[in-house]
Amino acid sequence: PSIKQHPHEQLLSHLGGMFRAGRGLVVPSPVAPSRLWTLRCLTLAMALRWVALAPSCFTNPRFWQDHGGSPSQRSRFPLAVRAAAKMGEEPRIPLADLEPGQSLSGRVKKRYFPLGFFLDVGAETDGLLEASELCEGFPVSGLPRVNDTLQVRVLSLRDGKLALTLRQGSLERQSVERVPRGQQRDVSSFSEVLPSEWIEGKVVSMSFDCLYVAVRPTEGGHVVEGMLRRDEFADGFASEAAIGASVSVRVIEVDVDKRSLQLSMMPFE
């Protein structure tokens, strides 16, 4: 008659078989193991298994595919194991070896909504391709997708950050001062501005669907940033839009509670 194994013995027997098939290691089966002893053996066995497999297993892309490959799953592996997985990667380019105007091939990693894209260009840090650097003027169509390959140039290197551009020609850009956060959320000073009144502003930022324009009410007050949506552009302005450009706009909506300011370049009707 067959003798029924203790559950702990079954577990250790299974581990022993796994090690005999893998690395020739055998875990002995005691007659009456305690739960603590079994837990310690299991911990040791699994640790040895990880060491035996790294780095040959972890540098193989098939391993990550078989184990899901998601960042949340990879983050659960021990730091040393994840470091071993990177041993097969090509060395990254130091930022000190790059210079403005240099041409690079980059893969779109993710969208930095709503202001641009992050690209992997082989450098030690990802490069940022802002919406204002996708083309001359406002990007009305043809936006890149994740995993697209783009030929870009280094726009600037500052404070450990890599800025990229798809635009041709000069790399000189107008410098603009963004409105302090505490002021740009205060739009109450525009409540008395008439919809028919024109005010001067300057484009300070660009996204995929609008421009942000710094404006000041005619009666004085804080400079704030208003939103100028694409459907409120004047005819032909899309091809001329650029950071630092001066524009004439009207205030068409003020929401003090939501702290938003909507602008338009269209004629008053």
N, C-alpha and C positions, 0 to 999 in steps of 0.2 A: 504493500500500500504506500502511496505517496505521502510525504511528510509536509505539512503546511508550513511555509516559511513565515517568520515574524515579519510584520510590515517594514520594520527598519532593515531587516536583512534583505528583503526584496529590493528596497531602494539602493542599498549599497551594492547588491549584486548587479543591478542595472548600471550603476556607475562604473563598476569593474569591467563590465562588458564594453561599455563605451570607451573606456581608456585602453582596453586591450585592442580594440579595433582602430583607435586613433594613434596613440603614442606608446603603446606597450606598457602602460602603467596599470597596476592591479591594486584594487582596494580590498583588503581582507575583510571577511565577514565574521564578526564575533558571534558568539552564541547568544548572548543576551545584552546587546548594546543599550546604553541609556540614551534618552532623547538628547541630552546635552552633548554626549559623545558623537552621536549621529550628526547633529547640527554642525559641530566643529569639523567633522570629516567632510561633510557636504560643502561647507564654506571653503575649506582648503582645496578640495577637489576641483571646484569650479574656478578658483583663483589660478590653480595650475593649468587648467584647461585654457583660460584666457591667455596666459603667458605663452603656452605652447603654440597657440594659434597666431598670435601677433608676432611680427607685422605682416606675415605672408597672406593671412586671410583678410585683414582689415584694409590692406592696400588694394584689394581686388574690388572693383566696382560692383561685381555680382553679389558680393557679400551684403552691401548696403541695399541692393535691390531685393534680395531675399529677406531682409529684415525690415522692409518697409521704406527705409531711406528718408523718412521725414525728419526735419530738424528736431522735433520734440522727442523722437525716438533716439536719435543720435546723442542728444544731450544727456540721456540716461546712462550712457556708457561711461566708464571711468575716464578721467582726464588723460591718464597715461595711455589708455587704449586708443582714445580719439587722436592723441598726438601721433601714435604709431601709424594710424590710418593716413596721416598726411605725409608720411615719409616718401611716398611714391609721387607726390605732386612736383611739378616743375617749380624752380625757385621764382619768387615774385620779384618784380623790378622795384628797387628802392626809389622813393620819390626824388631823392637827390640826383638820380640818374636821368630824370626827365627835365625837359625845358619847354617853355612856351613856344607854340608853333609846331611842335613835334607831332607827326602823324602816327596814329595808333589804330589798331583794329580792336573793337570792343563788342562784347555781347551784353545785350540788355538783360539785367538781372531782375529788376523790379521797378514799378512805377512809384515815384515819389509824389503822390497825389497831394495837391493838383499842380505842382510846380515843376515837375521834370521827371527824369529817369536816372537810376543808378546803373552804371556800366562796369563790367569787369574787363579791364584792358591789360590784365596781367601784372598790374602794379600791386604794391603791398596794401593799398587801400582802393576801394571802388571810386570811380570818378562820377561826378554829378553833371548831367546834361540838363540844364534848365530849359524851360519852355521858350525863353527868349533867345536861346542859342540853337533852336531847331532849324531856323531858316531866317531869311531877311523878312522883317515884318511880323505879322501875327500868324501863328500856325493854324490855318483853317482846315487842313486836311493832311492825310498821309502820316499820321502819328505812328511811331515805332511800336512794336509789340514785344512782349517778353520773349527772350531767346533770339531776337533779330540780331544780326551782325551789322555794325555800322563802322564806317571809316571816319574817325573824328580827329580833331587836333587838340592839343593841350592849350587851354585858354589861360589858365593861371595856376600857380602853386602858392598857397598861402595858409599858414598855421596848420600844416599837416593835411590840408584839404586839396583835392584835385578837381579842378573845374575844366569841363570839356566844351567843345563847340562843333557844330556842323556848318557854321557860316564860313564863307570865304572872305578873303581880303584881310584888312587890318584887325589886329587883336585889341586895339584900343577901345575902351568902353567908358561911357559917361558914368561918373560916380554920383550916386544919389544918397540922400539921407532918409532913412525910414522914420516915420513918425513914432515917437515913443508909445509903447502899448497903452499906458495910462491915458494918453491923449487921443489916440486913434479910436478908442471905444466911446469917447464922449462926443456925440453928434447933436446935442441939444442946441448948440449955437446956430445950427442950420435950419431950425424950425421956422424962422421968420423969412427965409430966402424964398422969393417968388419963383414958380416954375418957369417964368418967362425971362428970368434974369440970368445973364451969362457971367461965369466966373473963370478965372485962369487957374490951371492946374498943371502938374508935372507927373508923368508916368513914372512910378517907382518900383513896380513889380508886374510880372506877367504870369498868367496861368493858362490852362488849356481852353478856358471859356470866357475869360474876362481880363481886364487890366485893372490895376489898382492905382488910383490917381490921388496925389496929395493936393488938397484944396484948403482955402481959407475963406470964411464968409466975408462979404464986402464990408460989413460993419465992424470987422475986427473979431478976434477970438482965436482959439486954438486951431492949428493946422491938423486936419484929420485925413484919413485915407478913405475915399469912396470907391465903390465898385462900378466900373464901366463895362457892361456886358457887350458881347460881340454884336448882338442885334441892335445895339444903340450906337454903333460906330457910324461916323459920317461916310458918305460914299467915297470909296478909294482909300480910306484911312488904314484899312487892314494891311496893305502892302507897305505902309510907311511907319507903322507902330514900332516903337523901340523904347527901351528904358532910357529915361532922361528927356523924352520928347515933351514939348509943351503943347497943351490942348485947351480948347475952350469948351466948357461943359455947362450943362444946366442940372440943377438938383431936381429930380423927379419924385423922390420918395425919401422920407426921413422917418425912421422908426427908433424912437428914443429908448423904448423898452428892450428891443433887440440890438440896439446900438449899431444899426446899419444905415448906410447912406448909399442911395442908388443915383447914378449919374447918366447923362445922355449927351450925345453930340448932335442929335437930330433936331431940326427946326421946331420951334414951339408952334403948336396949332391950337 
